[in-house]
Amino acid sequence: MVAQAITNGRVPARGLDGMRGFDGARGLPGAPGLRGARKALLAFAAALVLAGTVGVHEAPAETRVQTELDTFATLGWTGDELGLLSYARGQVDFLSPRGEPVQGRLQLRTTLGDSRAPAGMPLLRPAFLEVPRANLRFRFPITEEYTMRVTAGRDRLTWGVGSLFNAADLLYGADGTAGADFTDIDDPRDETSWLTAFYFPIGDLSYLETVVLPPLPELTFDGTPADDDLGEDADGGGAAGAGQPGAGGAFADAPPLSETGAGVRFHTQVAGITVEPSYLYDGRVEQHNIALALQGGLGADLYAAARLSLDDEMPSDAARVLEERTTVTTGAYYGFDIGPDRRLTGRLETLVNPGGDWEDQGRRDAEYGILLYPELVYTPGRTVDVIARSVVSPVDRSALITGGVSWNIFSGFRAQAFAGVEAGDDDAVFGWDRPGAVRVSAGFNYRF
C-alpha cells in the first residue's frame, strides 16, 4: 500500500498514502520498536491459537477461515536519492458458519516491515498487529413476525454513496483521501470503528438504522492506547495499572461517557430514487451533523449528498452557517463492454466546501473549496485490471496521480505493480519536491 508523503517526520493531511510500503493509515506505523515486534508476533500467534481452538471445540459447525498475504517492495524518491522499503502483510478472517442465526467475524492483520530507512524516509516498526474487525451480527425477535438486526463490536457501516468522497458518511468523514488505499481494486476506503447498530426493516425497500459509537480508545498491538493523550507507562509495556481491580485499571484512561456518538438514518425509495436522510451527534467535539443522500440512474449511476455540521462555535448569521458548515459531494459511475471480455468503467466524484479557499493560498495545508476524484478501470481480459486514479486540487493546480496493473495469474494469486506521483508546486497541496512524491511499488497478493 502506498502511504502518505513525509515532511519533517510528520504525515501531512494528504499525500501518497494510497500506495504500498510507506507510513500511513493502512500501511506501517512510523515509529521503530524491536520489543514491540516480539510482542506483536506473540500476540498474533496467541490470537490464532485461541481463535482456532474456539472454532474447533465450541462452535456448532466448522469455522470458516479466509487468509490474505501481501508482499511488496516500494522504490521512492527521498528528496536526494532513491530509497527502497519492503514489507509483508498477513490477514486472517475467522467467520462463523453460513446460515446460523448468529454471525461472528474476527479479522486479524499483522504487518512485517524493514525497520531500516534512508534519510528522508520514515522509520518502520518491524511488526504491527491490528484487529480491524471483531463483531457479532444477529437477528433479535421483537414479535413473532418481526425481527431487527443487531451489529455489535468493531465493524464498518456505510452511510450514503461514494467511493472516496461522501458527504453523507457521517461516521468516517466526507473526504477519505488521508486513509485511502488507491491500490485496492474495489474500494479505496475501509475504515472501521467500535459500534452497536440496530437495523429495523420497514417494508421491502425501506429501513431505519440507529447506531451508538462508544468512545473507546484505539489500541496498539501491545494493548496500550494509541492516542498520546491517553498516556502510557515508561517502558511502553501497557497502560499503568491496566487490569488491576481496585487500582483504576482500564478505567484510569477510559474516555468520558459524554464523548459517545449516536445517530440514525432512514433509507427508502421515492419514484425510483434512493433517498437517505441521516443524523449523527459526535460527542468528542459536541457537534450535530445532518445529511441527505440521493442516488438514481439516467444511464449512469448518479449520486449526491450534502451535510450540515452545527456546534456552539458556529456563526450567528444563517447565511454564513450554510457557507462555512456545508459539505457537498457528487458522483457518477458508468461501465460498458467494449468487446468480448473487455470492459471499461469510469467514475468521477467531487467534494465541495463552499466555505473553503477558492484562490491559491500558497500553503500545503490550505483547505480549498473543491477537490476532484476521477477513476478509470480497464479490464482487457478476465484476469487483468488496469487502474488509473487521481485526486485533483483545481484551485492550486496540483494532483495525486496513481496508476497500476493487477494480474490474476492463478486462482486467488495476483501480481501487482503501481506507480504514484504528486504533481504540483512546492507550496501546493500535492508537490514534486517532497520526500516520497514519486514512487513505484510491486509485489504479490494471495487469497486462500
Secondary structure, DSSP 8 states (H G I E B T S, - for coil): ------BTTB--SSSSTTSTTSBSTTSB-SS--HHHHHHHHHHHHHHHHHHHHHHHHTSSS--EEEEEEEEEEEEEE-SSSEEEEEEEEEEEEEE--TT-SEEEEEEEEEEEE-----TTS----SEEEEEEEEEEEEEEESSSS-EEEEEEEEE----S--SSB-TT-TTT-SB-STT--TT-SS-S----EEEEEEEEEETTTEEEEEEEE-----B-TTSSBSSGGG---TTSSS-TTTT-TTS-GGGGG---GGG-EEEEEEEEEETTEEEEEEEEEETTTTEEEEEEEEEEESSSEEEEEEEEEE-TTS-SSHHHHHHHSEEEEEEEEEEEEEETTEEEEEEEEEEE-TTSB-S--S-TT--BSEEEEEEEEEESSSSEEEEEEEEEETTTTEEEEEEEEEEEEETTEEEEEEEEEEES-TTSSS-SSSTTSEEEEEEEEEE-
